[in-house]
């Protein structure tokens, strides 16, 4: 039993006209610790719903007599709090939309992954019924912070960063934030500023890689009228503008060697000299830098000054990529869904568990920025009050629809809609497994058969069959 001892057994009704599916779910749900009842058609389900209360209903869309939508309406009519998850091999957007509009909690297409169904059920019960939630924290132990300023996440890596921010924000120490592009380094810098004694003073952001080389010194330190062509008046530099506050130097690794020298001098002497001026200006700023490069390696390679690196890297904060904080993906996705739903005037309440599963399997090379852009597009394109897999970008679906057979042949699962030769596809995939097993076994058929969990006679027959077909 998967439920923790002392927890109430949720009452689950499974409605499916396929005996094999009912038998499978009987074993599956029993192992998970649910009190399960089964109905083989819609009329039987309606009778059971009228006689007994259920916490969760798993209902197929297509039943022999009625439809799953009829069962859904009856369940919601009796008790609006009943959770209904629709399951179907006919997972069209139109069917999902109708089910959601009638009050279904989620829609899981067949064939489903056991872990995905397990998570969908647990999530539905835990969010809707507090008595099914295991108590993870003691009364004296606070739950993990989900929001830290504008930062969202409760993975162990992010909790360590929150703790570090709390420790160093009040100091005057320089901080170097490193991490891949799109991980939210500027949000961390802003949180450091907002929690410091400088919070009522300027927070100046400088993109070191976005300023032309011939202008960056002027942008940093200012210039006086006539110091170069186009300098028609005196101009205050960004360091002077950030006086008493914080200056955030993003992409610090892009600075040229000449600017590295001038920045080092400014940090050492806490004063800057505008271009063309003989007068130095005292500045009191805290430096927070960020980079997506490995600055330590840049120092070794002679691309970044070692003395400047040590000045900037007093307190290092390393931000993990999104692929290393999988637990935050759905949390962030829901946060962005709410954000852009409000901005676009839409009423999109959540992300379906199947769409969330797609997100959790994706590596997000663009990190949080890519996830945010994906959700913004999905909200804009969605015609329902829930984000379905169909609302996500097509490229992501393509990553999940391909199966590779022998000789590098790839099969697109979406081709099933037009009809396919299943025997030919299965034979190709079988051949790929046999070839790999034979390779690992060094050509020994007995060892290869053990790797595949089949008999020696079986692998001989299959190899012979593959040879005849080729």
C-alpha positions in Angstrom: 0.0 0.0 0.0 1.5 3.3 -1.0 -0.6 5.5 1.2 1.0 6.4 4.5 -0.3 4.7 7.6 -3.0 6.5 9.4 -4.3 8.3 6.2 -7.9 7.9 5.1 -8.3 5.6 2.1 -9.7 7.6 -0.8 -12.8 6.0 -2.4 -12.3 5.6 -6.1 -14.9 4.6 -8.8 -13.5 3.3 -12.1 -15.9 3.4 -15.0 -14.7 1.5 -18.1 -16.4 -1.0 -20.4 -13.1 -2.8 -21.1 -12.6 -5.8 -18.8 -8.9 -5.7 -19.3 -8.7 -2.1 -18.3 -10.8 -2.7 -15.2 -8.6 -5.6 -14.2 -5.4 -3.6 -14.7 -6.7 -0.6 -12.7 -7.9 -3.0 -9.9 -4.3 -4.2 -9.4 -2.8 -0.8 -9.9 -5.1 1.1 -7.6 -5.0 -1.6 -4.9 -1.2 -1.3 -4.8 -1.6 2.4 -4.4 -3.8 1.9 -1.4 -7.2 3.1 -2.7 -10.6 1.7 -1.9 -11.8 1.0 -5.4 -15.2 0.2 -6.9 -15.8 -0.7 -10.6 -18.6 -0.1 -13.0 -18.6 -1.7 -16.4 -21.0 0.8 -18.1 -22.6 4.2 -17.7 -25.9 3.0 -16.2 -24.2 1.0 -13.5 -21.9 4.0 -12.7 -25.0 6.3 -12.3 -26.6 3.8 -9.9 -23.4 3.6 -7.8 -23.0 7.3 -7.7 -26.5 7.6 -6.4 -25.9 5.1 -3.7 -22.4 6.0 -2.5 -20.1 9.0 -2.3 -16.8 8.8 -4.1 -13.7 11.0 -3.6 -12.4 10.3 -7.2 -13.9 8.9 -10.4 -11.8 7.6 -13.2 -14.1 7.5 -16.2 -13.6 6.5 -19.8 -15.1 8.8 -22.4 -16.6 6.0 -24.5 -18.9 3.6 -22.7 -21.3 1.0 -24.2 -24.6 2.7 -23.3 -23.9 6.3 -22.1 -20.9 8.6 -22.5 -18.3 9.5 -19.9 -19.7 13.1 -20.1 -23.1 11.8 -18.8 -21.3 10.1 -15.8 -19.3 13.3 -15.2 -22.5 15.4 -15.1 -24.2 13.0 -12.8 -21.3 13.0 -10.4 -21.0 16.7 -10.3 -24.7 17.1 -10.0 -24.7 15.0 -6.8 -21.5 16.5 -5.3 -19.7 19.3 -7.0 -16.5 18.5 -5.0 -16.2 15.0 -6.5 -13.0 14.8 -8.6 -13.4 13.3 -12.0 -10.5 12.4 -14.2 -11.4 11.4 -17.8 -9.4 8.7 -19.5 -9.7 7.8 -23.2 -7.9 6.4 -26.2 -9.8 9.1 -28.3 -8.0 12.1 -26.9 -9.1 14.9 -29.2 -9.0 18.5 -28.1 -12.7 18.8 -28.6 -13.5 16.0 -26.2 -11.0 17.3 -23.6 -12.5 20.8 -23.8 -16.1 19.5 -23.3 -15.0 17.4 -20.3 -13.2 20.4 -18.7 -16.2 22.6 -19.3 -18.4 20.1 -17.6 -16.1 20.2 -14.5 -13.6 17.4 -15.1 -10.4 17.8 -13.1 -8.0 16.4 -15.6 -7.9 14.4 -18.9 -5.4 11.5 -19.3 -5.2 9.9 -22.8 -4.7 6.2 -23.2 -2.3 4.5 -23.3 -1.1 6.3 -20.2 2.1 5.9 -18.3 1.6 4.4 -14.9 3.7 7.1 -13.1 1.7 9.9 -14.9 -1.6 8.4 -13.8 -0.3 7.9 -10.3 0.8 11.6 -10.1 -2.5 12.9 -11.6 -4.5 11.0 -9.0 -2.3 12.1 -6.1 -2.2 15.7 -7.2 -6.0 15.8 -7.6 -6.6 14.3 -4.2 -4.0 16.3 -2.3 -5.1 19.6 -3.8 -8.8 19.0 -3.2 -8.9 17.0 0.0 -6.6 18.0 2.9 -7.2 14.7 4.7 -5.3 12.8 2.0 -2.2 15.0 2.3 0.7 13.4 4.2 2.1 15.7 6.9 5.6 16.4 5.8 6.5 19.1 8.3 6.2 19.4 12.0 4.2 22.2 13.6 7.4 24.1 14.4 9.0 23.5 11.0 7.9 25.9 8.3 7.2 24.6 4.8 9.7 25.5 2.1 9.4 29.0 0.6 7.8 29.0 -2.8 8.2 32.6 -3.6 11.3 34.7 -2.7 10.6 38.2 -4.0 10.0 37.6 -7.6 11.9 34.3 -7.6 9.7 31.1 -7.8 10.9 27.7 -6.7 11.2 25.3 -3.7 13.8 22.8 -5.0 16.8 22.2 -2.6 19.1 24.2 -4.9 16.8 27.2 -4.8 16.3 27.0 -1.0 20.0 27.1 -0.6 20.1 30.3 -2.7 17.3 31.9 -0.6 19.3 31.1 2.5 22.5 32.6 1.0 20.6 35.8 -0.1 19.3 36.2 3.5 22.8 35.9 4.8 24.7 38.3 2.5 22.0 40.9 1.5 22.7 43.2 4.4 26.4 43.2 3.8 28.4 45.5 1.4 30.2 42.5 0.0 30.5 42.0 -3.8 28.6 39.0 -5.2 29.2 37.0 -8.4 26.2 35.1 -9.7 27.0 32.4 -12.3 24.6 30.2 -14.2 23.3 29.4 -17.7 21.4 32.0 -19.7 17.7 32.2 -18.6 18.2 30.9 -15.0 17.1 34.2 -13.4 20.4 35.7 -12.3 19.0 39.3 -12.5 16.1 38.3 -10.2 18.6 37.1 -7.6 20.6 40.3 -7.9 17.4 42.3 -7.4 16.5 40.3 -4.4 19.9 41.0 -2.9 19.3 44.7 -3.4 15.7 44.7 -2.2 16.8 43.1 1.1 19.7 45.4 1.7 20.0 48.8 3.3 20.4 50.2 -0.2 16.9 49.2 -1.2 15.7 52.9 -1.3 18.5 53.8 -3.6 19.0 53.0 -7.4 19.4 49.5 -8.8 21.2 50.0 -12.1 21.4 47.2 -14.6 24.2 47.1 -17.1 24.4 44.6 -19.9 28.2 44.5 -20.5 27.7 42.5 -23.7 25.2 44.9 -25.2 27.1 48.2 -25.2 29.5 49.0 -28.1 33.1 48.7 -27.2 33.8 52.4 -28.1 31.0 53.6 -25.8 31.2 51.3 -22.8 33.7 53.5 -20.9 31.5 56.5 -21.3 28.5 54.5 -20.3 30.3 53.2 -17.1 32.0 56.4 -16.0 30.4 59.3 -17.9 32.1 61.9 -20.1 32.5 65.7 -20.4 31.4 67.9 -23.2 33.8 67.8 -26.2 35.7 64.7 -25.0 35.0 62.9 -28.3 32.9 63.4 -31.4 29.3 63.5 -30.5 29.8 64.4 -26.8 27.7 67.6 -27.0 27.2 67.8 -23.3 28.3 66.4 -20.0 26.9 63.0 -19.2 26.7 61.1 -15.9 27.9 57.5 -16.0 26.1 54.5 -14.7 28.3 54.1 -11.7 27.6 57.7 -10.6 23.9 57.1 -11.3 24.0 54.1 -8.9 25.6 56.1 -6.1 24.4 54.7 -2.7 22.7 51.9 -4.5 23.6 48.7 -6.4 25.0 48.3 -9.9 24.3 44.9 -11.6 27.0 44.1 -14.2 25.4 41.4 -16.3 27.6 39.4 -18.7 30.7 40.6 -16.9 32.8 38.1 -18.8 32.2 40.1 -22.0 34.3 43.1 -20.8 37.4 43.9 -22.9 40.9 43.7 -21.2 41.1 47.6 -21.2 37.7 47.9 -19.4 38.7 45.2 -16.9 41.6 47.4 -15.9 39.5 50.5 -15.5 36.8 48.6 -13.6 39.4 47.1 -11.2 40.7 50.6 -10.5 37.2 51.9 -9.8 36.6 49.1 -7.4 39.9 49.6 -5.6 39.6 53.3 -5.2 35.7 53.7 -5.1 35.9 56.6 -7.5 35.6 57.0 -11.2 36.9 59.5 -13.8 34.6 60.6 -16.6 36.0 60.4 -20.1 37.9 63.6 -21.0 37.8 64.9 -17.4 40.7 65.5 -14.9 38.3 65.3 -12.0 37.5 62.0 -10.2 34.1 61.4 -8.6 33.6 59.4 -5.4 31.0 56.6 -5.8 29.5 54.3 -3.1 28.0 51.4 -4.9 27.7 47.7 -4.3 28.8 45.5 -7.2 26.7 42.4 -8.2 28.0 40.7 -11.3 26.6 37.8 -13.3 28.0 35.6 -16.0 27.1 32.5 -18.0 30.8 31.8 -18.5 33.2 29.8 -16.4 35.2 32.8 -15.2 37.7 30.7 -13.3 38.6 29.0 -16.6 38.6 32.4 -18.3 41.3 33.4 -15.8 43.3 30.3 -16.5 43.1 31.0 -20.2 44.2 34.6 -19.8 40.9 36.0 -20.9 39.9 37.6 -17.6 42.0 39.3 -15.0 42.6 37.3 -11.9 42.7 40.3 -9.6 39.4 41.5 -10.9 37.9 38.1 -10.6 38.8 37.9 -6.9 37.3 41.4 -6.3 34.0 40.4 -7.9 33.8 36.8 -6.6 33.8 37.5 -2.8 30.5 35.7 -2.5 29.7 33.3 -5.3 26.1 32.2 -6.0 25.7 29.4 -8.5 22.2 29.1 -10.0 21.3 25.6 -11.1 19.8 25.0 -14.6 16.1 24.2 -14.7 16.9 20.6 -15.8 18.5 20.1 -12.3 15.4 21.5 -10.5 12.7 19.4 -12.0 10.5 19.9 -9.0 10.2 23.5 -9.8 9.0 23.1 -13.4 5.3 22.6 -12.7 5.4 25.3 -10.0 6.9 27.8 -12.4 4.5 26.7 -15.2 1.5 27.4 -13.0 2.9 30.7 -11.9 3.4 31.8 -15.5 0.0 30.5 -16.5 -1.6 32.7 -13.8 0.5 35.6 -14.8 -0.3 35.6 -18.5 -3.9 34.6 -18.0 -4.4 37.8 -16.1 -2.4 39.8 -18.6 -4.4 38.5 -21.5 -7.8 38.6 -19.8 -8.2 34.8 -19.9 -9.6 32.4 -17.3 -7.0 29.6 -17.5 -6.9 27.9 -14.1 -4.2 25.2 -14.4 -2.1 22.9 -16.5 -3.3 19.4 -17.2 -1.3 16.6 -15.7 -0.5 15.2 -19.2 0.8 18.6 -20.3 2.8 18.8 -17.1 4.3 15.4 -17.9 5.5 16.8 -21.2 7.1 19.7 -19.5 8.8 17.5 -16.9 10.4 15.3 -19.6 11.8 18.3 -21.5 15.4 19.5 -20.8 14.7 23.2 -21.3 18.1 24.4 -22.7 16.8 27.9 -22.4 15.9 27.4 -18.7 13.3 29.4 -16.9 13.2 32.0 -19.7 12.3 29.3 -22.3 9.6 27.9 -20.0 8.1 31.4 -19.5 8.0 32.0 -23.3 6.5 28.6 -23.8 3.7 29.2 -21.3 3.0 32.7 -22.7 2.5 31.2 -26.1 0.4 28.4 -24.8 -1.9 30.8 -22.9 -2.2 32.9 -26.0 -3.1 29.9 -28.2 -5.3 28.0 -25.7 -9.0 28.0 -26.3 -9.8 26.2 -23.0 -9.6 27.0 -19.3 -6.8 24.5 -18.9 -3.4 24.1 -20.7 -3.5 20.8 -22.7 -0.6 19.2 -24.5 -2.1 20.5 -27.8 -1.6 24.0 -26.5 2.2 23.5 -26.1 4.6 24.2 -28.9 4.6 21.7 -31.8 8.4 21.1 -31.5 8.0 19.7 -28.1 5.3 17.2 -29.2 7.6 16.1 -32.1 10.2 15.2 -29.5 7.8 12.8 -27.9 6.2 11.2 -31.0 9.2 9.6 -32.5 10.2 5.9 -32.1 13.3 4.6 -33.7 13.6 1.2 -35.3 16.4 -0.7 -37.1 18.9 1.0 -39.5 18.0 4.4 -38.0 14.4 4.3 -39.3 12.1 6.6 -37.3 8.4 6.2 -36.8 6.1 9.1 -36.1 3.3 8.1 -33.8 1.0 10.8 -35.3 0.9 8.6 -38.4 -1.5 6.3 -36.6 -4.2 8.7 -37.5 -3.7 7.9 -41.2 -3.2 4.2 -40.6 0.1 2.2 -40.3 1.5 -1.3 -40.7 1.9 -2.3 -37.0 3.5 -5.7 -37.7 6.2 -4.0 -39.8 6.8 -1.4 -37.1 7.0 -3.9 -34.3 9.3 -6.1 -36.3 11.7 -3.1 -36.9 11.7 -2.1 -33.2 12.3 -5.8 -32.2 15.2 -5.9 -34.6 16.8 -2.9 -33.0 16.6 -4.5 -29.5 18.0 -7.8 -30.8 20.9 -6.0 -32.6 21.8 -4.0 -29.5 21.6 -7.1 -27.3 23.8 -9.1 -29.7 26.3 -6.3 -29.7 26.5 -6.1 -25.9 26.8 -9.9 -25.7 29.6 -10.0 -28.3 27.6 -12.1 -30.7 26.7 -14.7 -28.1 23.0 -15.6 -28.6 22.6 -17.1 -25.2 23.8 -14.0 -23.4 21.8 -11.8 -25.7 18.6 -13.8 -24.9 19.3 -13.4 -21.2 19.6 -9.6 -21.7 16.2 -9.6 -23.5 14.5 -11.9 -21.0 13.7 -14.5 -23.7 14.8 -18.1 -24.4 17.7 -19.1 -26.7 15.2 -20.8 -29.0 13.2 -17.6 -29.2 16.1 -15.4 -30.1 17.2 -17.8 -32.8 13.7 -17.8 -34.3 13.5 -14.0 -34.2 17.0 -13.6 -35.8 16.0 -16.0 -38.5 12.8 -14.2 -39.1 14.5 -10.9 -39.3 17.0 -12.3 -41.9 14.2 -13.6 -44.0 12.3 -10.3 -44.0 15.4 -8.3 -44.9 
